[in-house]
Amino acid sequence: MAKKNFPLPNVYRLLEPGPVVLVTTAHKGKANIITMSWLTMMEFVPPLVGCVISGRNYSFEALTRNGECVLNIPTVELAKQVVKVGNCTGSKLDKFNKFKLTPSPASKVAPPLIAECFANLECKVVDRRMVNKYNFFVLEVVKAWIDPARKEPRTLHHQGKGVFVVDGDRIKLPSRMA
Ligand SMILES: Cc1cc2nc3c(=O)[nH]c(=O)nc-3n(C[C@H](O)[C@H](O)[C@H](O)COP(=O)(O)O)c2cc1C
C-alpha cells in the first residue's frame, strides 16, 4: 500500500512516549504544577529520566533555580484536570486550589506530591548540560511512591491536538528486556 508523506512537525505524535505526568515544582515558597508528556527513561539504577520543559513555562524557572521536582503519574480519572493544568500558567495562579488537587509533603525534595496520583517520583536535576540548547533536564529519582491499592492503573498517553490513548489490555511475553 502506498504511504503518504507525514509532516515532520507531527513526528512527535508517532513517538510520543508516556505516560503523561504532572510535574510539581516549588519556587519562592509556592508550589506549581505543569502537565508534561516529553519524558524518557535513561537509566535503571539510579533511575534517570530526561524531560523537556519549555523555557516559556513558569515551571522552567522553578526547576532551573531550585533543581527539584516531583513526577506525579495520573490515571484516566484525572484526565480533565491534567489537560486544564496544561492549559494555563501557574505564574499568578494556584493550580492545586483551582483544579482541586491535594499537595502532600515529599520526603526528599521541596515540591509536594499530588495525593490523587497513583505514583509519585521525587527527583533532583543531576545534569543541566542540555538545558540551554534543548530545555532538556536530566532528573534522578531519589524516592518513589506507589499506591498499592491501584492494581492496574490506566495511564494517559498524549498523541497531540488533544488526543490521548488510555492504557488498555496488558499482555505478558518472554522479553529479555529487564
Ligand atoms: C497533554 C499535555 C502535554 C504537555 N507536555 C509538555 C511538555 O512535555 N513540556 C512542556 O514544556 N510543556 C508541556 N505542556 C504544556 C504545559 O503544560 C503548559 O505550557 C503549562 O501551561 C505550563 O504551566 P506553567 O507556566 O505553570 O509552568 C503540555 C500540555 C499538555 C496539555
The ligand as an ORCA input file, in Angstrom:
! r2SCAN-3c Opt
* xyz 0 1
  C      -1.002     16.863     27.349
  C      -0.014     17.970     27.528
  C       1.336     17.696     27.473
  C       2.287     18.712     27.652
  N       3.623     18.394     27.618
  C       4.540     19.373     27.825
  C       5.936     19.052     27.878
  O       6.358     17.906     27.748
  N       6.815     20.081     28.100
  C       6.396     21.380     28.265
  O       7.229     22.276     28.438
  N       5.079     21.703     28.236
  C       4.150     20.725     28.033
  N       2.813     21.038     28.020
  C       2.411     22.451     28.158
  C       2.422     22.942     29.598
  O       1.735     22.048     30.456
  C       1.755     24.334     29.654
  O       2.522     25.231     28.886
  C       1.534     24.878     31.042
  O       0.598     25.923     30.944
  C       2.788     25.418     31.717
  O       2.446     25.802     33.032
  P       3.413     26.734     33.938
  O       3.591     28.028     33.205
  O       2.653     26.887     35.212
  O       4.719     26.018     34.101
  C       1.861     20.035     27.866
  C       0.479     20.320     27.934
  C      -0.443     19.304     27.759
  C      -1.912     19.621     27.843
*
